[in-house]
Amino acid sequence: MPLKNILSNILSIEEVKRQSIANFFSQIVLTFVGFLSTMYFAHKLGSSVLGSYFLFTSYFGIINLFSDGGFGGAAIKRISEGEEQDAYFTAFIVTRTFFAVLIIAIILAFESYFQIEGQIINWLILAIIMSLFYSITSGGIAGQSKMGIAAVGTTTQNLSRIFIQVIAVLFGYGIGGLVGGFIAGFVIATLIQFKFLDLKCVSFEWRHVVNLMSFSFWLFLTSAGIILYSNVDVVMIGYFLEEADVGVYKVVFQFTTIAILMVSAIRTTLWPKVSRWGKIDDTESIEKSLSRGLTFSLLFAVPIIAGGILLGERMLYFFYGAGFAWGYTTLILLFFAQLTNVFQSLFVMFLGALDHQREAFYATAVSCIANVALNVILIPLMGIEGAAIATIVTMALNSILAMHILSNIINVRIDTGSTLNILKATAAMLLFVGFYSYVVTITNVWLTLIPVAIGAMVYGLLILRLDPGIYRDLKDISNRLNLPWPSML
């Protein structure tokens, strides 16, 4: 049977590659659908309503950080080590629930001091409750290294969120529909992942909680820096500027995240693997996975960033509307921020997976303080471009510090040969796309997509000819999936 053969071929691929592929394709589907929905919301609701929604998600991200307390990542770490998995899972449920209830109680007690609408407070509390169940289930799944199921859960959460949001906005619910879909995504994904959760609730000892806390404390502090990277700029833009500015900034930021699809997939897949390799002192596998992870992340990020900078202004205008095109300068800056994010996210992830969360925190703490200070200074002076500059500087700082710390633990090797080949292929692609843009006047969406598609083909053919290592890896995956492979390559 064809379906059975396809599944058999997929399962025959080496585990890390297979799970990275699954995560990558789920990221592609999610990003594509997310872009289409955001385009619809931008045209239907405008930048101000989108700005209000993005402020809500930023508030939730910051509050959920304290609700999680780092126990989600700590549970994945301890469960992935393979010892007393049920006990650690149960300890995680108890501690995670305690912190969620504590945060909700604090919000209710000091509600009058928050400069937030009462309705948004209620939405935040409901979102915290639903995310509690989701994090418990997804944490258990990831800890057992069921990364395929985890990818399905993440994809389901986001796709169901988007579907419900689109339907709600279509029927005129506006901000309420966006927030309602956001919360519903947690519920649906939890129900799906729960069917595959094999861990059980058993009695546990205080030492299990202590072991979680010993890891979660530093993970929480490190995560705080990452959450601030993602949300403090939005909150400060909302404070210093207008909600419409928040809408433009977040739309542009979302657009640039297409550059880090591969690194996001690799991070998700490698975390439990690196944790296990670190436990058994398999340094060779750790160093090799980091080197190949960087190569394949740059393989996708570099051409996307280059092409996005060249065609970004037209894309913003045609995809989202004239009201978003003025964010092109911010788009360029944030694309460079995403390039630094490739290194920052992998280096910090490896430090955490190797149980060096304290060192990861030191790097992130310095960068986090710089991020807040730069946002306070630059946003009033330069607007959303100032927020983008703050992001670039602090991500670059975090990358450098994290790499320095990681290099004292393992050999950090960047495949310079493959990196140069990626740059060569990207330069050739840019020449073609630039010539097209000079000859053809781009007046609609389709004329914008043509150079994107052909440029991708040019880049793909060149990189396969220039780099034998990348060629072999991709050909091996293609052959195992029984997909056609061009004979001229």
N, C-alpha and C positions, 0 to 999 in steps of 0.2 A: 504494500500500500504506500502511495506517495508520502502521506503525512508521517507514517511510521518511519520511512526511510529518512525523511528530513530530520526528524527528532533524533534518530540514531546517529546521523552525521554530525548534528550539533553537539551531542553528548560525547562524541569521539574527540572533540577538540580539547586541548589541555585546559585544565580547570580555570586558571586565572584568565587566559585569553577568552574562554567561553563566557565567563561571567562579565568580563569587560565588554564583550560584544553585546551581550544582553542589556547591560546598563547603558551602553552607548546608543543603541537603537531606541531604547525607551526614552533616553534624553532627546534624541532627534524628534520622535513623535511628540513628546511633551512640548519641546521648544516650538515646533511648527504650529501646533494647535494653540499654544500660548501667544505666539505672534499674531495669528489670525484673530483670536479673541480680543487681544489688546487693540488691534486695528479697529475692530468693530466698536469696542467701548470708546475709543478715542473719537471716532466719528459720531457715535450716538450720544455720548455723555459729555464730551469735552474734557479739557485738562483740569478744571476745577473739581469736578466730581471724582475723577480719577485720583486727584491729589488727596482728597479726603479719605478715599479707600486706602491709598498707600500709607497715609499717616496711621490709619487703624492697624495695618499689618506691621508697621514699624513699632507701634506701641505693644502689639502682641509679641513681637520678637523679643523685645527687651524684657517684658514681664515673664514670658515663657522661659527665658534664660534662668531667672531666679526660681521659677517653679520647678524646672528640671534639676537645677543645682549641680549639673555635671554627672548625675547618676546614670543618665541614659548611656553616655559613652563609657562610663565605668562598668556598667552591667555588660555591655558588649565585650569589653576587654576581658573581664573575669570569666564570663561564660565561654568565650572563644578559647580560653586556655584549657578547657576540657575537664576541669576538676570541680566536683560538687556543683554542677550546673543548676540543678533544681533549687538548691539552697540559695545560691546567689540570685537566681531569678526571683524567688520569693522575697528575699531581703530587698531587692530592687523595687518590687511592687509596694512594699510597706513604706520605704523611705520616700519614694517618688510621690505616693499619695499624701504622705504627711506634709511635704513641702508645698504641694498644690493647694491643700486645704489651708495651710498657713498663709500663703500668698493671697488667696481669696478673702480670708478673714481680714488681712491688712488692708486690702482694697476697699472692702465694705466699711471698715472702721474709719478710714481716712478719705472716704469718697468726696466729702465736701471740700477737701483741700486740693483735689485734682481739678485742673482747668480743662475738663473733658466733659462733653455732654453725657447726661445720665444714660441715654440709650446706648451710647458707645461703651460705657462701663458695663452694662448688662451683656452686650455682645462679647466683650473681652472675657467676662467671667464664664460665659457659655463656651467660648473657644478654649479656655484653659481646661475646662472639664473634659471636653471632647478630645483635646490633644493629650490628656493624661492617659486615656485608654489606648490611643494610637501609639504613644511612645512606649508603653508597656509591651504591647504586642509586637511592634516593629523592632524593639530592642532585643526581645527574645529570638526573633527570626534572624536578625543580623548576627547575634552572638553565636548561633548555631551554624553560621556561614552559609545560610540559605539565601545567597545574594540574588539568585534569580527570582525567588519569591519576594525578597525585599524590593527588587526593582519593579516587580509587578504591583506591589503595594504602593510604592511611591508614584508610579505612573497612574494607577487607579485613583489615588487621592487627588492628583492634580487634574486629570481628565474629567472626573466627576465634578470637581469644583468648577472647572471652566464650563462644562455643559450646563450645570444648574445656573451659573451666573449669566450665561448667554440667554437662556430661556427667561430668567427673571427680568433681565434688562429689556428683553423684547416685549414683555408685558408691562413695562413701565415702572419697575420697582427701584431702579436707580441704585443708590448706595446700599439700601437694604438688601437688594438682590445680590450685590457683590459680596457683602459680608455673610449673608445666608449661605451662599455657595461655598465660601471659604470654610465655614464650620461644617457643612454637610460632607465635604471631602474627607475630613477626619473620620467621620462615622462610617462611611462606605468602605474606606481602605482598612479600617480596623476589623470590620466584619469579614472581609475577604482574607486577610492575613491570619486571622484567628483560627481558621480551618487547618492551617499548616503548622500551628504552634504545638510542638511536642513536649515542651517543658511543663512541669507540674508544680503546684504549690505544696511545699513540704515545710517541716519545721526547720528553723535555722538558728544559728547562734550569733551572739553579739560580734564575734570575730568576722563574720561575713559582712556585717554592716561596716565594721572598721576597715576591712579590706576594700570595700567599695568607696568609703569616704577617703581613704588614703590616696586613691586615684582620682576620685571625683573632685576633690578640692582643687587640685591643680588644673584638672580639665575644665572645671567651672571657670576658673580665673582666665584660662586661655580662651575658652569659648566666649567669655565676656568681651574680650578684645575683638573676636571675629564678629560677634553680634553688633558691637559698636561700629565696626567697619561698615556693616550692612544697613544700619538703622540710624545712627546718630546724625549722619549728614542729612537724612530726610527730615528728622525731627527739627534740626536746626534751620533747615531751609523753610520749614513750615513756621518756625518762630520768627525768623528775620524777614522772610519774604511772603509770598502769597501761595495759596493752595495750588493755583495754576502752575507756579514754578515747580512745586513738588511733582505735579503730574508730568510735566515735560522731562524733568530730571530722571524720574523713575522709568518712564517709557524709553528714554535713551539708554539708561543703564541696562534695562532688560534686553534691548536690542544688542548690546555689546556682549551679553552672556553667551551668545552663540559661539563665541571664540573659545569658551572653556567647556564645551560639551564633553570632549574626550577626557580632560583632566578630572571632571566631576565623576565620570563613569569609572575611571581608574582608581580614584580615591576610595569610592564606595566599595570596590571589589578588593582592593589591596589591604584595607585596614585589618580585617581579621586574619588574613594570610600573613602579613608582616608581624602581627602580634604572636601568631603561632611560631613563625620562624625565629623570632626573638627569644621565645621561651626555650627553644631547643638549640639556640646558638648557631643557626644556619645563616651565617653572615653572607656567604656567597649568593644565596637566593635573594637576600635583602638588597644587596648592592646592585645585582643584576636587574631586579624589578624596578628600582629607582631610576637607573639609567634608561631602561626601555620605556618606563612610564613618562619620563621627561621627553624622550624622542617622539613618542606617539602623541603626546599632548601638543608639542610644538608643530608636529606634522599637520595638525588641523588648525591650530591657533594662528600661526604666522600668516598663511594666505588669507584667512578670513579677516584678520585685522587689517592687512594691507588693502584688500579689496573693499572692505567696509569704509576705510578712510577715503578711498578714491571715489566711491559712489554713494557715500553716506547721506549727503545733503539731498540728493534726488530721492533716495529711499525714504527718508523721513517725510518729505513733502508728499510723495505719492501714497505711501503706506498709511501714514497717520493723519495727514492733513497739513495745511499751511500753518496752522497754529503751533506745530511741533518742529518745523524746519529750522527755526532760529536756534535750536539746540545743537546744531552741527558742530560748533567748536567744542562743546561739552562731549559730544560723541567721540571726537578725535582723542580727547584727553582720557576718556574712560576706556577706549580701546587699548591705549598704552597701559592703563591700570590693569586690565585683564591679562595683558602679557606678563606683568609682574606677578599677577595672581596665580599663574601656572606654577611658578617656582614656589611662591609663598605657601600655597595650599598643600603641595606635595611635601615640602620640607617639614611643615608643622604637623601634618598627618603622620609622617614617619616618626617624628619625635614622640608623639603621643602613643602610637602603636608599639614602640619600643620601650614603653614605660618610662619615658623621660619627660613627663608632662610638666614637671617643675621648670625644667630648662626652657620648654616651649613657652611657658608663661612669662618667663623673664623677657624673652624676645618680643612677645606680644604686648606685654605691659608697657614697655618703652614706646612701641609703635602706637599703642592705643592712646597714651597720654599726648603724644605728638599729634595724633589724628584729631582729638577733641580741640586742642589748642589751635591747630591750623584752621579747622572749621570755624571756630569762633572769630578768628582774625580775618579769614579770606572771604567767607560768605557775605558779610556786610559790605566788603570792598568790591568783590568781583561777581557776586551772585552765584548761580549754580556752577559756573566755571571754577570758582574758588573751591567749591566742594569737591569737584573732580580733581583739581590739583592736590588737595589735601589727601585724597584717596591714593593717587599715584605715589606721592612722597612716602606715605606711611606704609603702603604695601611693599615698596622697594626696600624700605628700612627693615621691615619685618623679614623679608626674604633674605637679606644679607645676614642679619643676626641669626636666623634659624639655620641657614646653611653653615655658618661658622660653628655653631654648636653641634650640628649633625656631623660635620666633618671630623670632629673629635671622637665620634662613636663608630662611624663606618667611613669607608672611602666613598666620597661623593664624586661620581664620574659622570660627566656630560659628554655624550658622543659628539665630538666636534665635527667629525666627518659627515654624519647624517645631518647635523645642524646646518653646515655649509651647503649641503645639497638642497635642503629645504629652502634656504635663502636664495639659491640660484634659480630653483624652479619658481619661486614666488616672484622674483625679478622679471623672469620671462613672462609670467602671467600678467604682471602689471603693465608691461609694454604692450601686450595685446589689448587689454582692457582700456588702457589709456588711448591707444590709437582708435579704438571703437568709439570712445566718448568724444574724441576730436572730430571724427568723420560724421557720426550720427548724432543728430539733435534728439536728446532723450525727452520725450513729451508725455509719456505715460508709463504705467507700471510694466507693461510687457517689454517695452524697449529697454527698461532697466534690468529686467530679469535675463534677457538674452546674453549680455556680456558676463553676467554672473555664472550662468550655466556653461557657456563655452570656456570661460576662464578656468572654471573648475576642472573641465576636461583637459585643458592644456597643462595645468598644474599636475593633475594626476598622472598623465602620460610621462611628463618630464621626470617627476620624482621616482617613478618606477624604473626609468632608464638610468637615472643617476645613482640610485642607492640600492645595491644588491641586498642589503639586510632587510630593508623595508619591503623590497620586492618579494623576498622569500617568505616573510611573515604573512603578507597579504595573499600570496599565491597559495600558501599552505591552508589558510583559512578558507579561501575560495574553493580549493579542491575538496576539502572535507565536507563542504556544504553542497558539493556537486554543482557549483555555479560556473558559468562560462568564464574562461580566462583567455583574453586575446592572444592569439598565437604570435603576433608580431612583437609581443613583449618578451 
